[in-house]
Each structure stands twice: as structure tokens, then as C-alpha cells.
Amino acid sequence: MKKLIALPIAALCFAATAHAAGTVDASNSTITCNTILKGIIQPKPALVNGGLDPATIKIKGSLSGCTTNAPGVTSITGTFKGELTGGMNSCAGLVGPTTNTGTISVKWKATPALIDSTSTVTVNSGSSVGGLIAVGPGQYGQFQLGNPPGAALSVAGSFTGGNSGATSVATVVTTQDIGAIGTLCGSATGVKALNIGIGSITLQ
């Protein structure tokens, strides 16, 4: 009876070991994703001209079009979600370096699976820089994270690049142009959300 019990237990242990051996250690790897889907930036309270209230900014979306040097990975996508605080709800904060700090968590779905399926990006004061970018005849909101042009980010978990993510960068461009953003800033409702049209993120 003891031998009959021992056999399936040994088989289970072997299966668990085999599964663990099939996952990928991406802790020191790098990744770049050039497609952001359903991306949205949501300040609360809404941003207005001359706003003086402390604001919380939530950001979320999904990532595709990703390439990585993680060994053996044939496909990878991700979803991200984060929260930043430390600034005011003034539209003036949309341009230039900000004092916002917080974290953005990226959940990865890879083939084969990663040992650690999460990257935690820490945004430090000065890491986020807002501005404008020309696309055709229009100008749109642009937000950049990392150095350059701002202070360095840090990354924990997968895709630290072996340097805690110190050279990681991200750029997003809004679907709203400067005219639409300005109109919202001067309205009674303010800017409740900015949609991300295009963007890229590199963790390294």
C-alpha cells in the first residue's frame, strides 16, 4: 500500500518540477511594446484652469506589438494599470515636468510563461514630462516617462534590464488635440479623461 501511494506522489512532484523548468526568467531582460490599446488617463478631480486641489491620476490600457530578448519567448502581450499622486488638478501641469509619483503595474502574458509575470514601474518626482507633439497639421498632448527627458524610472520584477530599469522610457500621445484639451480645461466639467492614441514603452 505504501508503494502505491508513493508512486503518484512522486509523479506529481516530477510534473511540478517539469512545469517550473518550462518558465522563463525575464528579470534581467528588456522589452519594447509599440502598440497601446484602450489606453486612458483619468485625473480626479478633473483638471481645470487654475485648479488647486490635490489630484490622483489613474492610467490603464493594454500592450501589444512587443519584442523582447527574454530567452525562448515567442509571443508576449500585457496590460497595465497604475496610480500617480502628488500634483494638483491644474491644466498647467499638463506641460513640463511633474511632481507626480506612484507605480504602474504591468501584467504579462507570454509564450512560454514567465516565472514572474509582473513588472512594477516606479514613477519618481520629475519622471513624467508633459508637452505637445505635432501630427500633421494638428498638435496633440504628449506625455513622456523616464530619462530622457525626465528623471529615471525604476523597475522591479521582470524586464529590469539588469539595472533596475534605470533606462526605461515610455511615450504616449493623446487622441485629443490641443484645441479639444483647451476647451475642456476651460469648461465647467474640466478634463475627466484623456485617451491614449499611440505610444510605446521600453523596460530596460
C-alpha positions in Angstrom: 0.0 0.0 0.0 2.9 2.4 0.8 4.4 1.8 -2.6 1.1 2.5 -4.4 0.8 5.8 -2.5 4.4 6.8 -3.1 4.2 6.4 -6.9 1.5 9.1 -7.6 3.1 11.5 -5.2 6.4 11.1 -7.0 4.7 11.6 -10.3 3.1 14.9 -9.0 6.4 16.2 -7.8 8.0 15.4 -11.2 5.2 17.2 -13.0 5.5 20.3 -10.8 9.3 20.4 -11.4 8.9 20.0 -15.1 6.4 22.9 -15.3 8.6 25.2 -13.3 11.6 24.4 -15.6 9.5 25.4 -18.6 9.0 29.0 -17.5 11.3 31.9 -18.5 13.4 34.1 -16.2 13.0 37.6 -17.7 14.2 39.5 -14.6 17.2 41.0 -16.4 15.7 41.1 -19.9 14.3 44.0 -21.9 11.1 44.6 -23.7 9.6 47.2 -26.1 5.9 47.4 -26.9 4.9 49.8 -29.7 1.1 49.4 -29.6 -1.1 50.7 -26.8 -4.8 49.7 -26.9 -7.7 51.1 -24.9 -5.3 53.4 -23.1 -6.8 56.0 -20.9 -5.6 58.7 -18.4 -8.1 59.7 -15.7 -7.4 62.5 -13.3 -9.6 63.0 -10.3 -10.8 65.6 -9.6 -11.0 66.8 -13.2 -8.3 69.1 -14.5 -9.3 72.7 -14.8 -7.5 76.0 -15.4 -6.1 77.2 -12.1 -7.0 74.1 -10.2 -5.6 73.9 -6.7 -6.9 70.6 -5.4 -4.7 67.5 -4.9 -5.2 65.2 -7.8 -5.0 61.4 -8.3 -4.2 60.2 -11.9 -5.2 56.7 -12.9 -3.8 55.1 -16.0 -4.7 51.8 -17.7 -4.6 50.0 -21.0 -3.1 47.0 -22.8 0.2 46.4 -24.7 0.9 44.6 -27.9 3.4 44.7 -30.7 6.0 43.7 -28.2 9.5 42.4 -28.8 11.9 41.1 -26.1 15.2 39.4 -25.7 13.8 37.1 -23.0 15.1 33.6 -23.9 12.7 31.5 -25.8 9.7 33.9 -25.7 7.8 33.7 -29.0 4.9 36.0 -28.2 4.0 38.4 -25.4 1.3 41.0 -24.6 0.5 42.9 -21.5 -2.0 45.0 -19.5 -1.0 47.9 -17.4 -2.7 49.8 -14.5 -1.3 52.5 -12.2 -2.0 55.4 -10.0 0.0 58.7 -9.6 -0.4 61.3 -6.9 1.4 64.5 -5.8 0.2 67.0 -8.3 -2.7 69.5 -8.4 -5.7 69.4 -10.7 -4.5 72.3 -12.8 -4.3 72.1 -16.6 -1.0 73.9 -16.3 0.5 70.6 -15.0 0.0 69.0 -18.5 3.1 70.8 -19.7 6.6 70.3 -18.3 8.0 68.1 -15.5 5.5 67.0 -12.8 5.9 66.1 -9.2 3.6 63.1 -9.6 4.8 59.8 -8.0 3.4 56.3 -7.9 3.6 52.9 -9.5 2.4 51.3 -12.7 2.0 47.5 -12.7 2.3 45.6 -16.0 0.9 42.1 -16.2 2.5 40.0 -18.9 1.0 37.0 -20.9 3.9 35.2 -22.6 4.5 32.0 -24.5 6.2 30.3 -22.8 5.1 31.8 -19.5 7.4 34.0 -17.4 8.5 33.0 -13.9 7.5 36.5 -12.8 4.5 37.7 -14.9 4.6 41.3 -13.4 6.8 44.4 -13.9 6.3 47.1 -11.4 7.4 50.5 -12.7 8.0 53.2 -10.1 7.5 56.8 -11.3 9.6 59.3 -9.3 9.1 63.1 -9.0 10.2 64.6 -12.3 9.9 61.3 -14.2 6.8 62.4 -16.0 7.1 65.3 -18.5 4.1 66.7 -20.5 4.1 68.6 -23.7 2.8 68.8 -27.2 3.7 67.0 -30.4 2.8 67.9 -34.0 1.0 65.2 -36.0 0.2 66.5 -39.5 -1.4 70.0 -39.1 -2.5 69.3 -35.5 -0.9 69.4 -32.1 -1.7 66.7 -29.5 -0.9 66.1 -25.9 2.3 64.1 -25.3 3.5 62.5 -22.0 6.9 61.0 -21.6 8.2 58.9 -18.7 11.9 58.2 -17.8 15.3 59.6 -18.6 15.4 61.3 -21.1 13.7 63.8 -20.8 12.8 63.5 -17.1 14.1 61.7 -14.0 14.9 58.0 -14.2 12.2 55.3 -13.6 12.8 52.1 -11.7 11.5 48.6 -12.5 11.1 45.5 -10.3 10.1 42.0 -11.3 10.5 41.1 -15.0 12.4 43.3 -17.5 14.6 45.3 -15.2 17.4 45.3 -17.9 19.8 44.3 -15.2 20.0 47.9 -13.9 16.7 48.1 -12.0 15.1 49.7 -15.1 17.1 52.9 -14.9 17.0 53.5 -18.6 13.3 52.6 -19.1 11.2 55.1 -21.1 7.6 55.5 -22.3 5.8 57.9 -24.6 2.1 58.3 -25.1 0.2 60.7 -27.4 -3.5 61.7 -26.7 -6.3 61.4 -29.3 -7.4 64.8 -28.1 -5.7 67.7 -29.8 -4.6 71.0 -28.1 -7.9 72.7 -29.1 -10.1 70.0 -27.5 -7.9 69.8 -24.4 -8.0 73.6 -24.0 -11.8 73.7 -24.4 -12.2 71.0 -21.7 -9.8 72.9 -19.4 -12.0 76.0 -19.6 -15.3 74.2 -19.2 -17.3 73.5 -16.1 -16.7 69.8 -16.3 -12.9 70.0 -16.9 -10.7 67.2 -18.2 -12.0 64.0 -16.8 -10.1 61.7 -19.2 -7.5 61.7 -21.9 -7.4 58.8 -24.4 -4.1 57.4 -25.5 -3.9 57.2 -29.3 -0.4 56.0 -29.9 2.5 55.2 -27.8 5.4 52.9 -26.9 7.1 51.6 -23.7 10.5 50.2 -23.2 11.6 48.5 -20.0 15.4 48.1 -19.8 
